[in-house]
Every structure is written in C-alpha cells, then in structure tokens.
Amino acid sequence: MRVIVAYATKEQLGQALSASDMEKGQLLQVDLESGLMRGARQVASPNYDARPQGVEADLIVVHGISLPPGEFGGPWIEKLFTNSLPLDLHPYFAEIGELRVSSHLLVARDGALTQFVKFTDRAWHAGQSSYNGRSACNDFSIGVELEGADTLDYEAAQYDTLAGVVAALCDAYPRLSTDRVVGHSDISPGRKTDPGPAFDWDRARRCIGAACRSNSRR
C-alpha cells in the first residue's frame, strides 16, 4: 500500500477512501479546522469530551482490539464505540457492553480507516495511564486502534495505514512527532498488553519513517 499525506478541504472530507483507494496512492489528509481526516470513514462516537483547556495532543497511542477476542471482520468494535453492542450475542459482550470507550481512529485488517472522535477532542481510549511521569494520557494523546490480537500477526496493510496516519498527524499537529508513538502497554504497564508481542515495532517505525520522508518531498 502506498499512502500519500496532504491536507483536505471541507468538501473532500466527505469522501471516505476504501482500502483499495489507498492502495492506489490516494490521500490521507487532516483538516485543522474540523479535526477530521479525509481517507477515514466517519462514524461519530458519543464517548468523548473536551481536552483540558490549553492542552494539545503530543502523543500517539497504538492499541490492539478484536471483538470477540481473536476474531476479526465483524461490526462489533464500531458498535462498542457507539454504545450499541448487543450484550446477548456473546458472553464477552455482556462483560464489556456497559463500558463507555472510544478511539480517535480504527485501522481494520485490510487497512481501511474509520474515525470516531475529532483529533481536537479527547477520546476515551487509554484509561488509567501515565507517560514520562504525566498521568491521564487521554488528555494529551490521539488513540489509534488496530484490529488485532496480542499473539496474531498484524497485516501489512495495517502497518502502511498506520504509517500514513502518523505522518499526517505529525504534519498537522506540531507537538506530535514520530518519537512520541507508543503502545497502550507502555502507558498502562501491568494493566494492558496491547498491541502485544505480535506487533512489529521495528517494521512500524520503518513504515512511519518512509511515509514521513515521502510526505516531506511533496
């Protein structure tokens, strides 16, 4: 997958890109006014609030999620983030269905991108967390969920989409940088393990570097 990063007009934001579009080198674009990204399907989650006054995002947190655990491809992550998970459909859904959680972005197994919360708002993805002695990471982070599990390999398309996302975000928000991309397990050690040992950080950083270099030449 070749992902190109640029900025979007308001009109372009209404045009979500499919995974096949992204494979053709279509644009991932951040609109600073709206806090939305072109290239992402937009599904509004009610699970967000305002960041603390004067606080901007300066951290990107990578997560792994699958519902039910270890299963891929269903609508259940979206339903969790929109408070519409059918609790009687699976025992695990009954355990988590009352949670009020979200993430800014979700990267599906095929690399398709969905946005649930504006980047300027606080998504509820990190929970109890700390980074470099600073607690409450939701306040100052952008959450990116990858559809996956700790012990199952992530897909090449997901690494490529993640790289494009990070490059676009770093371009749009100067407090972000490629050095400030961490896993959920890094900010909640002992409580969370995702994205897990199956996530190849070396590969992710190579892809992110390539995406940022490609963007800088545009």
C-alpha positions, -999 to +999 in steps of 0.1 A: +000+000+000+013+035-009-003+062+013+001+099+004-003+125+030-016+161+024-043+184+037-080+184+029-107+208+020-141+206+038-156+192+006-130+164+004-137+153+040-170+138+030-153+113+007-141+083+026-114+061+010-117+024+007-087+002+013-084-003-025-084+035-029-055+037-005-036+010-024-038+033-054-020+061-035-050+082-026-046+109+000-048+108+038-055+144+048-060+163+080-083+193+082-071+215+110-104+234+113-126+203+118-102+179+133-112+152+108-091+132+083-100+125+047-094+089+040-113+078+071-149+068+071-166+090+097-186+074+125-193+097+154-189+081+189-207+098+218-178+087+240-156+118+241-153+152+258-131+183+256-094+182+263-084+203+293-081+240+284-048+248+266-038+211+262-029+198+227-022+163+216+015+154+218+014+116+220+001+089+197-010+057+214-013+024+194-038-001+206-049-036+195-085-047+197-107-076+185-143-085+192-149-112+202-113-117+213-092-132+185-120-127+159-119-102+131-141-086+105-174-080+123-191-047+132-185-051+169-157-027+175-178+001+159-208-010+179-187-009+211-175+026+204-211+038+196-227+021+227-248-003+206-231-036+212-257-064+215-250-078+250-268-111+245-249-121+213-217-132+230-207-137+267-177-113+263-201-086+250-220-088+283-188-083+302-178-051+283-211-038+269-215-012+297-181+004+291-181+038+275-149+038+254-137+051+221-107+058+200-099+086+175-092+060+148-096+023+140-075+005+114-092-026+101-073-058+090-075-046+054-061-012+062-094+006+060-096+036+083-125+048+105-126+079+126-148+081+157-136+112+175-122+145+162-085+149+169-092+181+188-114+163+213-105+138+240-113+102+231-117+076+259-091+051+249-062+050+274-079+047+308-056+048+338-022+057+322+010+076+325+037+088+301+070+102+313+055+109+347+025+126+333-008+109+341-042+108+323-029+102+288-063+107+272-058+144+279-029+148+255-030+118+232-045+105+200-056+069+201-052+046+171-068+011+174-056-017+152-079-046+147-058-074+160-047-095+190-015-097+210-004-130+196-016-128+160+004-111+133-009-077+121-014-072+084+009-054+061-020-030+051-023-020+088+013-010+091+010+011+059-022+028+070-007+034+105+024+050+089+002+073+068-018+082+098+012+091+119+028+111+090-005+131+085-009+137+122+027+149+127+023+172+097-009+187+111+000+190+148+035+202+155+036+189+191+034+154+177+065+135+164+075+101+153+094+097+186+062+100+205+044+069+192+038+043+220+018+013+227-011+010+252+012-013+272+038+014+275+014+039+292-005+013+313+021-014+321+008-043+341-028-033+332-027-035+294-006-056+270-017-043+236-008-041+208+012-071+221+042-090+210+028-097+176+031-061+167+064-055+150+076-021+162+107-021+140+085-026+110+061+001+121+089+026+126+104+018+092+070+023+075+064+056+095+098+069+085+092+061+048+057+078+050+072+109+066+100+111+040+076+107+012+054+135+026+083+159+031+091+156-007+056+167-017 
